[in-house]
Amino acid sequence: TTSATFAQFVDRDFRFYTRQYERLRQASRDLTPGLEVVFFNARLEFTLQYAILLAALSPSDSDATIDRKIRVAGTYIDVMVARRLWNFRSIAYSTMQYAAFLVMREIRAKPAEEVADLLTARLASETETFVEAACGAAARLGA
């Protein structure tokens, strides 16, 4: 909104998010202790994970808080993607971009505990679960 905020974005924020993005990309290629969820989500080629993971972070976060937020958001992604796949639903970018945007907006720059609460509530409210798919399969098989 001002020259000062733009300068801060370039000097501090852009550098911070670039470093974190590079770290996440490395963790997606090499199994990294504490960031295993990033590696496994990348195996499913869910490319929107990076935007969701970065949305929770703030340049003022400590290293421990950054790692916690990444683990929390990454675990949410893991469960959400697994449920979609279990229910024979697409995880393609075009299918998931709007839902990912809503998650990003909801968790942007929130404290770690609030990120965990918001994403837990989001998973609890989802209609696609592992049980739904199992019940649907059982019904189709006449069980």
C-alpha positions in Angstrom: 0.0 0.0 0.0 3.0 2.3 0.5 6.6 2.5 -0.7 7.7 1.3 2.8 5.5 -1.8 2.7 6.7 -2.6 -0.8 10.3 -2.3 0.3 9.6 -4.5 3.3 8.0 -7.1 1.0 11.0 -7.2 -1.3 13.7 -7.0 1.5 12.1 -9.3 4.1 9.0 -11.1 2.9 10.1 -12.2 -0.6 13.4 -13.4 0.7 11.7 -15.4 3.5 9.1 -17.1 1.3 11.7 -17.9 -1.3 13.9 -19.6 1.3 11.0 -21.5 2.6 9.8 -22.5 -0.9 13.3 -23.8 -1.8 13.3 -25.7 1.5 9.9 -27.3 0.8 11.0 -28.2 -2.8 14.1 -29.9 -1.4 12.0 -31.8 1.2 9.7 -32.9 -1.7 12.8 -34.5 -3.4 14.7 -35.8 -0.4 13.1 -37.4 2.7 13.8 -34.8 5.3 13.5 -35.5 9.1 10.5 -33.4 10.4 9.2 -32.7 6.9 8.4 -36.2 5.8 4.8 -35.2 5.0 6.0 -32.8 2.3 7.9 -35.7 0.6 4.9 -38.0 0.7 2.5 -35.4 -0.6 4.9 -34.6 -3.4 4.8 -38.3 -4.4 1.1 -37.9 -5.2 2.0 -34.9 -7.3 -0.3 -32.5 -5.4 1.4 -29.3 -6.5 -0.9 -27.0 -4.6 0.7 -28.2 -1.4 3.4 -25.5 -1.6 1.0 -22.6 -1.7 -1.0 -24.0 1.2 2.1 -24.7 3.3 3.5 -21.2 2.6 0.2 -19.5 3.4 0.4 -20.5 7.1 3.9 -19.0 7.5 4.9 -15.6 8.6 8.4 -14.0 8.4 8.3 -13.4 12.2 7.8 -17.1 13.0 10.6 -18.9 14.7 12.2 -22.0 13.0 10.3 -24.3 15.4 7.0 -22.6 14.6 7.6 -22.7 10.9 8.3 -26.5 11.1 5.2 -27.0 13.2 3.0 -25.1 10.8 4.4 -27.1 7.8 3.8 -30.4 9.6 0.2 -29.4 10.6 -0.8 -28.1 7.1 1.1 -30.9 5.4 -0.8 -33.5 7.5 -4.1 -31.8 6.6 -3.2 -32.1 2.9 -2.2 -35.7 3.4 -5.6 -36.6 4.9 -7.6 -34.5 2.5 -5.8 -35.9 -0.5 -6.0 -39.5 0.8 -9.8 -39.1 1.4 -10.3 -37.8 -2.2 -8.3 -40.6 -3.7 -10.1 -43.2 -1.6 -13.4 -41.8 -2.8 -12.2 -41.9 -6.5 -12.1 -38.1 -6.7 -9.6 -36.0 -8.6 -6.7 -34.1 -7.0 -5.8 -32.3 -10.2 -4.9 -28.6 -10.0 -8.0 -27.6 -11.9 -10.2 -29.5 -9.5 -8.6 -28.4 -6.3 -7.5 -24.8 -6.9 -10.6 -23.1 -5.5 -10.7 -25.3 -2.4 -6.9 -24.7 -1.9 -7.5 -21.0 -2.2 -10.1 -21.1 0.5 -7.8 -23.0 2.8 -4.9 -20.6 2.1 -7.1 -17.6 2.9 -8.3 -19.2 6.1 -4.9 -20.0 7.5 -2.8 -17.1 6.2 -0.4 -15.9 8.9 -2.3 -17.5 11.8 -0.6 -18.8 14.9 0.3 -22.5 14.8 -2.5 -23.6 17.3 -5.1 -21.7 15.3 -3.9 -23.3 12.0 -4.2 -26.7 13.7 -7.7 -25.9 15.0 -8.9 -24.5 11.6 -7.6 -27.4 9.6 -8.9 -30.0 12.1 -12.4 -28.4 11.9 -12.2 -28.4 8.1 -11.5 -32.1 8.0 -14.2 -32.8 10.5 -16.8 -30.9 8.4 -15.9 -32.7 5.1 -18.5 -35.1 3.7 -15.8 -37.2 1.9 -14.4 -39.6 4.5 -12.9 -43.0 4.4 -16.2 -44.4 5.9 -18.4 -42.9 3.1 -16.4 -44.7 0.4 -16.3 -48.0 2.3 -20.1 -47.8 2.9 -20.7 -46.9 -0.8 -18.5 -49.8 -2.0 -20.2 -52.2 0.4 -23.6 -51.1 -0.9 -22.5 -51.6 -4.5 -21.3 -55.1 -3.6 -24.6 -55.9 -1.9 -23.0 -56.2 1.6 
